[in-house]
């Protein structure tokens, strides 16, 4: 799922969401759904992969921790 936002001050469309509008410099409200962790994972087979880390709090994520890949239907 891709999430963007529209500046409430000037109407500028942003992707990805940012904390400040690049057009008018107004503070922007970042949607809760846009806040997630994207780790770089090394697979056993040697490939590197990125994906949304869904069931872990960002402040509890550590380098080298084991993760399990689970496919989910979002909609």
C-alpha positions in Angstrom: 0.0 0.0 0.0 1.4 3.4 -0.9 0.4 6.4 1.3 0.9 10.0 0.4 -0.6 13.2 1.8 -1.9 16.6 0.8 -0.6 19.7 2.6 -3.5 21.3 4.5 -1.9 24.7 4.0 -1.2 24.9 0.3 -2.6 21.7 -1.2 0.8 20.4 -2.4 0.7 16.6 -2.9 3.6 14.7 -1.2 4.9 11.2 -1.5 6.1 9.8 0.7 4.5 11.8 3.6 6.9 14.3 5.2 7.0 16.3 8.5 7.2 19.6 6.6 5.7 20.6 3.2 8.5 21.1 0.7 6.4 23.7 -1.1 5.3 26.1 1.7 7.3 24.7 4.7 4.2 24.3 6.8 4.2 21.4 9.3 2.5 18.4 7.9 0.3 15.8 9.6 1.8 12.4 8.9 -1.0 9.7 8.7 -0.5 7.0 11.4 -0.6 4.3 8.6 2.5 5.9 7.1 4.6 5.2 10.2 6.2 1.8 9.9 9.7 0.1 10.0 11.3 -1.2 6.8 14.3 -3.4 7.6 16.9 -4.7 5.2 16.8 -8.5 5.8 19.3 -11.1 4.8 17.7 -14.3 3.8 19.3 -17.7 4.5 19.8 -18.2 0.8 21.9 -15.0 0.7 19.4 -12.6 -0.9 18.7 -9.2 0.7 15.1 -8.1 0.9 13.1 -5.2 2.3 9.5 -5.4 3.6 7.2 -3.7 6.1 7.9 -4.9 9.6 4.4 -5.3 11.0 4.3 -6.8 14.4 7.2 -5.1 16.2 7.5 -1.7 17.8 10.2 0.3 16.1 12.1 1.0 19.4 12.4 -2.8 20.0 14.0 -3.6 16.6 17.6 -4.6 16.7 20.3 -5.4 14.2 20.6 -9.2 13.8 17.2 -10.1 15.2 15.3 -12.9 13.6 12.1 -12.1 11.8 9.5 -14.3 10.1 8.0 -13.4 6.7 4.1 -13.5 6.7 2.0 -12.5 3.7 -1.2 -10.6 4.7 -4.1 -9.3 2.7 -4.5 -5.6 3.5 -7.8 -5.0 1.7 
